[in-house]
Amino acid sequence: MSVKGRVVIDEKYCKGCELCAAACPKGLLALDEEHLNSKGYHPAHLTGEGCTGCALCAIACPDAAITVYREKTKADDNTHP
């Protein structure tokens, strides 16, 4: 089953601890060194494609700043009538 993930990070809660980046098995999360949130932290952001929606980043986040959505790909929609 092919699943695509989408990560949404609420910057106002992110403290830049990088636990999400360490938890991501694909290495797709990192701190945004070019941007500061309203509290003065570099928030995490998705750096590339390939998220599977495993939600390990959301589980690791101590501030519940991450929401993960899993979506079926178009290939899945064609396999089931």
Biopython code that builds the backbone (N, CA, C, O; Angstrom):
import numpy as np
from Bio.PDB.StructureBuilder import StructureBuilder

atoms = [
    (1, "MET", "N", (0.838, -1.176, 0.000)),
    (1, "MET", "CA", (0.000, 0.000, 0.000)),
    (1, "MET", "C", (0.883, 1.240, 0.000)),
    (1, "MET", "O", (1.759, 1.388, 0.852)),
    (2, "SER", "N", (0.652, 2.116, -0.946)),
    (2, "SER", "CA", (1.454, 3.322, -1.070)),
    (2, "SER", "C", (0.747, 4.483, -0.381)),
    (2, "SER", "O", (-0.392, 4.817, -0.708)),
    (3, "VAL", "N", (1.438, 5.090, 0.575)),
    (3, "VAL", "CA", (0.862, 6.186, 1.341)),
    (3, "VAL", "C", (1.814, 7.368, 1.312)),
    (3, "VAL", "O", (3.031, 7.211, 1.410)),
    (4, "LYS", "N", (1.242, 8.541, 1.177)),
    (4, "LYS", "CA", (2.030, 9.776, 1.198)),
    (4, "LYS", "C", (1.684, 10.531, 2.470)),
    (4, "LYS", "O", (0.514, 10.628, 2.842)),
    (5, "GLY", "N", (2.685, 11.060, 3.127)),
    (5, "GLY", "CA", (2.455, 11.815, 4.348)),
    (5, "GLY", "C", (2.605, 13.300, 4.122)),
    (5, "GLY", "O", (3.303, 13.747, 3.212)),
    (6, "ARG", "N", (1.933, 14.054, 4.971)),
    (6, "ARG", "CA", (2.038, 15.512, 4.946)),
    (6, "ARG", "C", (2.210, 15.972, 6.384)),
    (6, "ARG", "O", (1.404, 15.643, 7.254)),
    (7, "VAL", "N", (3.265, 16.734, 6.623)),
    (7, "VAL", "CA", (3.595, 17.215, 7.964)),
    (7, "VAL", "C", (3.255, 18.697, 8.061)),
    (7, "VAL", "O", (3.654, 19.497, 7.214)),
    (8, "VAL", "N", (2.510, 19.051, 9.110)),
    (8, "VAL", "CA", (2.187, 20.454, 9.368)),
    (8, "VAL", "C", (2.774, 20.808, 10.732)),
    (8, "VAL", "O", (2.451, 20.186, 11.744)),
    (9, "ILE", "N", (3.637, 21.811, 10.737)),
    (9, "ILE", "CA", (4.286, 22.242, 11.976)),
    (9, "ILE", "C", (3.727, 23.603, 12.376)),
    (9, "ILE", "O", (3.789, 24.562, 11.606)),
    (10, "ASP", "N", (3.189, 23.675, 13.571)),
    (10, "ASP", "CA", (2.668, 24.939, 14.096)),
    (10, "ASP", "C", (3.843, 25.694, 14.707)),
    (10, "ASP", "O", (4.264, 25.410, 15.828)),
    (11, "GLU", "N", (4.362, 26.653, 13.959)),
    (11, "GLU", "CA", (5.574, 27.368, 14.353)),
    (11, "GLU", "C", (5.471, 28.050, 15.709)),
    (11, "GLU", "O", (6.474, 28.174, 16.411)),
    (12, "LYS", "N", (4.285, 28.491, 16.089)),
    (12, "LYS", "CA", (4.184, 29.229, 17.357)),
    (12, "LYS", "C", (4.461, 28.344, 18.567)),
    (12, "LYS", "O", (4.745, 28.859, 19.648)),
    (13, "TYR", "N", (4.385, 27.021, 18.411)),
    (13, "TYR", "CA", (4.665, 26.105, 19.518)),
    (13, "TYR", "C", (6.042, 25.454, 19.427)),
    (13, "TYR", "O", (6.520, 24.889, 20.411)),
    (14, "CYS", "N", (6.683, 25.523, 18.270)),
    (14, "CYS", "CA", (7.984, 24.862, 18.065)),
    (14, "CYS", "C", (9.087, 25.619, 18.800)),
    (14, "CYS", "O", (9.220, 26.834, 18.649)),
    (15, "LYS", "N", (9.883, 24.891, 19.602)),
    (15, "LYS", "CA", (11.004, 25.470, 20.338)),
    (15, "LYS", "C", (12.348, 25.120, 19.719)),
    (15, "LYS", "O", (13.392, 25.436, 20.288)),
    (16, "GLY", "N", (12.334, 24.470, 18.559)),
    (16, "GLY", "CA", (13.586, 24.165, 17.881)),
    (16, "GLY", "C", (14.433, 23.123, 18.573)),
    (16, "GLY", "O", (15.660, 23.182, 18.495)),
    (17, "CYS", "N", (13.818, 22.172, 19.248)),
    (17, "CYS", "CA", (14.577, 21.162, 19.999)),
    (17, "CYS", "C", (15.197, 20.095, 19.099)),
    (17, "CYS", "O", (16.104, 19.383, 19.529)),
    (18, "GLU", "N", (14.730, 19.975, 17.874)),
    (18, "GLU", "CA", (15.222, 19.021, 16.875)),
    (18, "GLU", "C", (14.913, 17.559, 17.173)),
    (18, "GLU", "O", (15.452, 16.673, 16.511)),
    (19, "LEU", "N", (14.056, 17.288, 18.157)),
    (19, "LEU", "CA", (13.693, 15.893, 18.423)),
    (19, "LEU", "C", (12.950, 15.290, 17.241)),
    (19, "LEU", "O", (13.096, 14.099, 16.964)),
    (20, "CYS", "N", (12.157, 16.091, 16.543)),
    (20, "CYS", "CA", (11.435, 15.599, 15.367)),
    (20, "CYS", "C", (12.417, 15.207, 14.263)),
    (20, "CYS", "O", (12.243, 14.180, 13.606)),
    (21, "ALA", "N", (13.440, 16.022, 14.064)),
    (21, "ALA", "CA", (14.443, 15.732, 13.035)),
    (21, "ALA", "C", (15.187, 14.438, 13.352)),
    (21, "ALA", "O", (15.479, 13.647, 12.455)),
    (22, "ALA", "N", (15.487, 14.230, 14.617)),
    (22, "ALA", "CA", (16.178, 12.999, 15.021)),
    (22, "ALA", "C", (15.275, 11.783, 14.865)),
    (22, "ALA", "O", (15.763, 10.684, 14.603)),
    (23, "ALA", "N", (13.970, 11.962, 15.022)),
    (23, "ALA", "CA", (13.034, 10.844, 14.950)),
    (23, "ALA", "C", (12.662, 10.459, 13.526)),
    (23, "ALA", "O", (12.226, 9.331, 13.296)),
    (24, "CYS", "N", (12.821, 11.356, 12.573)),
    (24, "CYS", "CA", (12.398, 11.094, 11.196)),
    (24, "CYS", "C", (13.313, 10.071, 10.522)),
    (24, "CYS", "O", (14.497, 10.338, 10.318)),
    (25, "PRO", "N", (12.766, 8.890, 10.172)),
    (25, "PRO", "CA", (13.611, 7.869, 9.552)),
    (25, "PRO", "C", (14.084, 8.249, 8.147)),
    (25, "PRO", "O", (15.058, 7.681, 7.655)),
    (26, "LYS", "N", (13.420, 9.182, 7.508)),
    (26, "LYS", "CA", (13.803, 9.625, 6.164)),
    (26, "LYS", "C", (14.704, 10.856, 6.192)),
    (26, "LYS", "O", (15.220, 11.271, 5.154)),
    (27, "GLY", "N", (14.894, 11.443, 7.378)),
    (27, "GLY", "CA", (15.742, 12.633, 7.501)),
    (27, "GLY", "C", (15.166, 13.846, 6.784)),
    (27, "GLY", "O", (15.908, 14.629, 6.190)),
    (28, "LEU", "N", (13.850, 14.005, 6.836)),
    (28, "LEU", "CA", (13.187, 15.064, 6.084)),
    (28, "LEU", "C", (12.878, 16.318, 6.890)),
    (28, "LEU", "O", (12.301, 17.263, 6.351)),
    (29, "LEU", "N", (13.241, 16.351, 8.147)),
    (29, "LEU", "CA", (12.969, 17.519, 8.984)),
    (29, "LEU", "C", (14.272, 18.145, 9.461)),
    (29, "LEU", "O", (15.240, 17.449, 9.769)),
    (30, "ALA", "N", (14.275, 19.465, 9.515)),
    (30, "ALA", "CA", (15.437, 20.204, 10.007)),
    (30, "ALA", "C", (14.952, 21.561, 10.506)),
    (30, "ALA", "O", (13.819, 21.964, 10.242)),
    (31, "LEU", "N", (15.808, 22.246, 11.217)),
    (31, "LEU", "CA", (15.463, 23.592, 11.671)),
    (31, "LEU", "C", (15.634, 24.565, 10.513)),
    (31, "LEU", "O", (16.548, 24.432, 9.699)),
    (32, "ASP", "N", (14.744, 25.540, 10.456)),
    (32, "ASP", "CA", (14.812, 26.577, 9.443)),
    (32, "ASP", "C", (15.741, 27.673, 9.963)),
    (32, "ASP", "O", (15.318, 28.557, 10.709)),
    (33, "GLU", "N", (16.988, 27.606, 9.569)),
    (33, "GLU", "CA", (18.006, 28.539, 10.062)),
    (33, "GLU", "C", (17.822, 29.955, 9.524)),
    (33, "GLU", "O", (18.471, 30.885, 10.004)),
    (34, "GLU", "N", (16.950, 30.130, 8.538)),
    (34, "GLU", "CA", (16.711, 31.433, 7.934)),
    (34, "GLU", "C", (15.540, 32.181, 8.582)),
    (34, "GLU", "O", (15.292, 33.343, 8.261)),
    (35, "HIS", "N", (14.829, 31.522, 9.484)),
    (35, "HIS", "CA", (13.575, 32.077, 9.998)),
    (35, "HIS", "C", (13.488, 31.887, 11.511)),
    (35, "HIS", "O", (13.910, 30.858, 12.037)),
    (36, "LEU", "N", (12.943, 32.875, 12.201)),
    (36, "LEU", "CA", (12.659, 32.776, 13.630)),
    (36, "LEU", "C", (11.158, 32.884, 13.837)),
    (36, "LEU", "O", (10.482, 33.654, 13.155)),
    (37, "ASN", "N", (10.636, 32.101, 14.790)),
    (37, "ASN", "CA", (9.219, 32.242, 15.117)),
    (37, "ASN", "C", (9.036, 33.393, 16.099)),
    (37, "ASN", "O", (9.998, 34.080, 16.443)),
    (38, "SER", "N", (7.809, 33.601, 16.547)),
    (38, "SER", "CA", (7.525, 34.749, 17.422)),
    (38, "SER", "C", (8.208, 34.664, 18.782)),
    (38, "SER", "O", (8.331, 35.672, 19.478)),
    (39, "LYS", "N", (8.654, 33.468, 19.168)),
    (39, "LYS", "CA", (9.352, 33.300, 20.451)),
    (39, "LYS", "C", (10.873, 33.344, 20.302)),
    (39, "LYS", "O", (11.603, 33.223, 21.286)),
    (40, "GLY", "N", (11.342, 33.518, 19.073)),
    (40, "GLY", "CA", (12.773, 33.624, 18.838)),
    (40, "GLY", "C", (13.479, 32.312, 18.560)),
    (40, "GLY", "O", (14.707, 32.252, 18.622)),
    (41, "TYR", "N", (12.742, 31.270, 18.258)),
    (41, "TYR", "CA", (13.325, 29.963, 17.945)),
    (41, "TYR", "C", (13.322, 29.720, 16.439)),
    (41, "TYR", "O", (12.471, 30.235, 15.713)),
    (42, "HIS", "N", (14.280, 28.934, 15.990)),
    (42, "HIS", "CA", (14.271, 28.461, 14.607)),
    (42, "HIS", "C", (13.322, 27.259, 14.570)),
    (42, "HIS", "O", (13.636, 26.218, 15.149)),
    (43, "PRO", "N", (12.180, 27.378, 13.909)),
    (43, "PRO", "CA", (11.232, 26.266, 13.894)),
    (43, "PRO", "C", (11.655, 25.167, 12.921)),
    (43, "PRO", "O", (12.406, 25.406, 11.976)),
    (44, "ALA", "N", (11.165, 23.982, 13.171)),
    (44, "ALA", "CA", (11.409, 22.859, 12.270)),
    (44, "ALA", "C", (10.580, 23.042, 11.008)),
    (44, "ALA", "O", (9.535, 23.692, 11.022)),
    (45, "HIS", "N", (11.063, 22.455, 9.916)),
    (45, "HIS", "CA", (10.304, 22.458, 8.676)),
    (45, "HIS", "C", (10.666, 21.219, 7.861)),
    (45, "HIS", "O", (11.714, 20.607, 8.065)),
    (46, "LEU", "N", (9.789, 20.871, 6.947)),
    (46, "LEU", "CA", (10.010, 19.733, 6.058)),
    (46, "LEU", "C", (10.991, 20.169, 4.976)),
    (46, "LEU", "O", (10.818, 21.224, 4.365)),
    (47, "THR", "N", (12.021, 19.359, 4.739)),
    (47, "THR", "CA", (13.073, 19.762, 3.806)),
    (47, "THR", "C", (12.998, 19.077, 2.453)),
    (47, "THR", "O", (13.746, 19.429, 1.542)),
    (48, "GLY", "N", (12.109, 18.105, 2.306)),
    (48, "GLY", "CA", (12.057, 17.407, 1.029)),
    (48, "GLY", "C", (10.823, 16.548, 0.883)),
    (48, "GLY", "O", (9.909, 16.590, 1.707)),
    (49, "GLU", "N", (10.814, 15.772, -0.175)),
    (49, "GLU", "CA", (9.708, 14.877, -0.501)),
    (49, "GLU", "C", (9.996, 13.478, 0.056)),
    (49, "GLU", "O", (11.139, 13.139, 0.362)),
    (50, "GLY", "N", (8.953, 12.691, 0.177)),
    (50, "GLY", "CA", (9.136, 11.306, 0.564)),
    (50, "GLY", "C", (8.592, 10.931, 1.923)),
    (50, "GLY", "O", (8.819, 9.819, 2.400)),
    (51, "CYS", "N", (7.874, 11.848, 2.553)),
    (51, "CYS", "CA", (7.277, 11.554, 3.861)),
    (51, "CYS", "C", (6.274, 10.416, 3.712)),
    (51, "CYS", "O", (5.431, 10.433, 2.814)),
    (52, "THR", "N", (6.371, 9.437, 4.592)),
    (52, "THR", "CA", (5.462, 8.289, 4.561)),
    (52, "THR", "C", (4.302, 8.436, 5.533)),
    (52, "THR", "O", (3.390, 7.609, 5.537)),
    (53, "GLY", "N", (4.325, 9.467, 6.348)),
    (53, "GLY", "CA", (3.255, 9.666, 7.317)),
    (53, "GLY", "C", (3.373, 8.767, 8.527)),
    (53, "GLY", "O", (2.363, 8.431, 9.145)),
    (54, "CYS", "N", (4.585, 8.370, 8.879)),
    (54, "CYS", "CA", (4.793, 7.456, 10.010)),
    (54, "CYS", "C", (4.449, 8.110, 11.350)),
    (54, "CYS", "O", (4.144, 7.415, 12.319)),
    (55, "ALA", "N", (4.497, 9.431, 11.406)),
    (55, "ALA", "CA", (4.151, 10.240, 12.579)),
    (55, "ALA", "C", (5.140, 10.122, 13.734)),
    (55, "ALA", "O", (4.819, 10.532, 14.850)),
    (56, "LEU", "N", (6.316, 9.581, 13.506)),
    (56, "LEU", "CA", (7.320, 9.527, 14.574)),
    (56, "LEU", "C", (7.736, 10.929, 15.006)),
    (56, "LEU", "O", (8.054, 11.150, 16.175)),
    (57, "CYS", "N", (7.736, 11.868, 14.080)),
    (57, "CYS", "CA", (8.078, 13.251, 14.426)),
    (57, "CYS", "C", (7.050, 13.838, 15.393)),
    (57, "CYS", "O", (7.411, 14.517, 16.355)),
    (58, "ALA", "N", (5.790, 13.577, 15.137)),
    (58, "ALA", "CA", (4.723, 14.090, 16.007)),
    (58, "ALA", "C", (4.776, 13.452, 17.388)),
    (58, "ALA", "O", (4.523, 14.113, 18.395)),
    (59, "ILE", "N", (5.101, 12.179, 17.431)),
    (59, "ILE", "CA", (5.210, 11.473, 18.711)),
    (59, "ILE", "C", (6.379, 12.022, 19.523)),
    (59, "ILE", "O", (6.289, 12.145, 20.744)),
    (60, "ALA", "N", (7.476, 12.351, 18.842)),
    (60, "ALA", "CA", (8.670, 12.842, 19.531)),
    (60, "ALA", "C", (8.552, 14.295, 19.992)),
    (60, "ALA", "O", (9.281, 14.723, 20.887)),
    (61, "CYS", "N", (7.645, 15.047, 19.389)),
    (61, "CYS", "CA", (7.533, 16.481, 19.708)),
    (61, "CYS", "C", (6.946, 16.690, 21.102)),
    (61, "CYS", "O", (5.796, 16.321, 21.342)),
    (62, "PRO", "N", (7.712, 17.274, 22.027)),
    (62, "PRO", "CA", (7.216, 17.464, 23.396)),
    (62, "PRO", "C", (6.161, 18.567, 23.519)),
    (62, "PRO", "O", (5.484, 18.673, 24.542)),
    (63, "ASP", "N", (6.024, 19.384, 22.473)),
    (63, "ASP", "CA", (5.096, 20.505, 22.535)),
    (63, "ASP", "C", (3.867, 20.332, 21.644)),
    (63, "ASP", "O", (3.090, 21.271, 21.473)),
    (64, "ALA", "N", (3.689, 19.152, 21.083)),
    (64, "ALA", "CA", (2.548, 18.853, 20.207)),
    (64, "ALA", "C", (2.412, 19.887, 19.093)),
    (64, "ALA", "O", (1.306, 20.321, 18.772)),
    (65, "ALA", "N", (3.533, 20.274, 18.510)),
    (65, "ALA", "CA", (3.539, 21.282, 17.451)),
    (65, "ALA", "C", (3.390, 20.670, 16.066)),
    (65, "ALA", "O", (3.313, 21.399, 15.077)),
    (66, "ILE", "N", (3.347, 19.337, 15.978)),
    (66, "ILE", "CA", (3.345, 18.667, 14.680)),
    (66, "ILE", "C", (2.084, 17.828, 14.509)),
    (66, "ILE", "O", (1.693, 17.063, 15.391)),
    (67, "THR", "N", (1.465, 17.997, 13.350)),
    (67, "THR", "CA", (0.338, 17.166, 12.953)),
    (67, "THR", "C", (0.733, 16.470, 11.664)),
    (67, "THR", "O", (1.270, 17.102, 10.754)),
    (68, "VAL", "N", (0.470, 15.168, 11.577)),
    (68, "VAL", "CA", (0.806, 14.404, 10.385)),
    (68, "VAL", "C", (-0.471, 13.877, 9.766)),
    (68, "VAL", "O", (-1.336, 13.331, 10.452)),
    (69, "TYR", "N", (-0.575, 14.048, 8.465)),
    (69, "TYR", "CA", (-1.711, 13.534, 7.703)),
    (69, "TYR", "C", (-1.203, 12.463, 6.744)),
    (69, "TYR", "O", (-0.152, 12.621, 6.124)),
    (70, "ARG", "N", (-1.950, 11.385, 6.629)),
    (70, "ARG", "CA", (-1.608, 10.323, 5.680)),
    (70, "ARG", "C", (-2.653, 10.328, 4.581)),
    (70, "ARG", "O", (-3.853, 10.385, 4.850)),
    (71, "GLU", "N", (-2.186, 10.268, 3.340)),
    (71, "GLU", "CA", (-3.074, 10.312, 2.192)),
    (71, "GLU", "C", (-2.770, 9.155, 1.259)),
    (71, "GLU", "O", (-1.608, 8.804, 1.054)),
    (72, "LYS", "N", (-3.813, 8.564, 0.692)),
    (72, "LYS", "CA", (-3.620, 7.541, -0.320)),
    (72, "LYS", "C", (-3.114, 8.217, -1.583)),
    (72, "LYS", "O", (-3.519, 9.332, -1.914)),
    (73, "THR", "N", (-2.225, 7.527, -2.282)),
    (73, "THR", "CA", (-1.770, 8.050, -3.567)),
    (73, "THR", "C", (-2.773, 7.649, -4.633)),
    (73, "THR", "O", (-3.626, 6.793, -4.394)),
    (74, "LYS", "N", (-2.680, 8.255, -5.800)),
    (74, "LYS", "CA", (-3.589, 7.944, -6.897)),
    (74, "LYS", "C", (-3.488, 6.482, -7.306)),
    (74, "LYS", "O", (-4.476, 5.897, -7.750)),
    (75, "ALA", "N", (-2.325, 5.891, -7.166)),
    (75, "ALA", "CA", (-2.147, 4.480, -7.502)),
    (75, "ALA", "C", (-3.055, 3.607, -6.640)),
    (75, "ALA", "O", (-3.592, 2.611, -7.125)),
    (76, "ASP", "N", (-3.234, 3.971, -5.359)),
    (76, "ASP", "CA", (-4.117, 3.212, -4.484)),
    (76, "ASP", "C", (-5.567, 3.340, -4.911)),
    (76, "ASP", "O", (-6.325, 2.373, -4.839)),
    (77, "ASP", "N", (-5.962, 4.536, -5.359)),
    (77, "ASP", "CA", (-7.354, 4.744, -5.751)),
    (77, "ASP", "C", (-7.733, 3.879, -6.953)),
    (77, "ASP", "O", (-8.897, 3.505, -7.096)),
    (78, "ASN", "N", (-6.782, 3.559, -7.809)),
    (78, "ASN", "CA", (-7.059, 2.753, -8.988)),
    (78, "ASN", "C", (-7.128, 1.265, -8.688)),
    (78, "ASN", "O", (-7.681, 0.507, -9.485)),
    (79, "THR", "N", (-6.586, 0.830, -7.571)),
    (79, "THR", "CA", (-6.549, -0.606, -7.262)),
    (79, "THR", "C", (-7.804, -1.084, -6.579)),
    (79, "THR", "O", (-8.081, -2.284, -6.567)),
    (80, "HIS", "N", (-8.574, -0.170, -6.006)),
    (80, "HIS", "CA", (-9.805, -0.554, -5.306)),
    (80, "HIS", "C", (-10.992, 0.153, -5.954)),
    (80, "HIS", "O", (-11.029, 1.382, -6.007)),
    (81, "PRO", "N", (-11.954, -0.610, -6.444)),
    (81, "PRO", "CA", (-13.122, 0.016, -7.097)),
    (81, "PRO", "C", (-13.976, 0.825, -6.160)),
    (81, "PRO", "O", (-14.981, 1.398, -6.580)),
]
sb = StructureBuilder()
sb.init_structure("model")
sb.init_model(0)
sb.init_chain("A")
sb.init_seg("    ")
for serial, (resi, resn, name, xyz) in enumerate(atoms, 1):
    if name == "N":
        sb.init_residue(resn, " ", resi, " ")
    sb.init_atom(name, np.array(xyz, "f"), 0.0, 1.0, " ", f" {name:<3s}", serial, name[0])
structure = sb.get_structure()
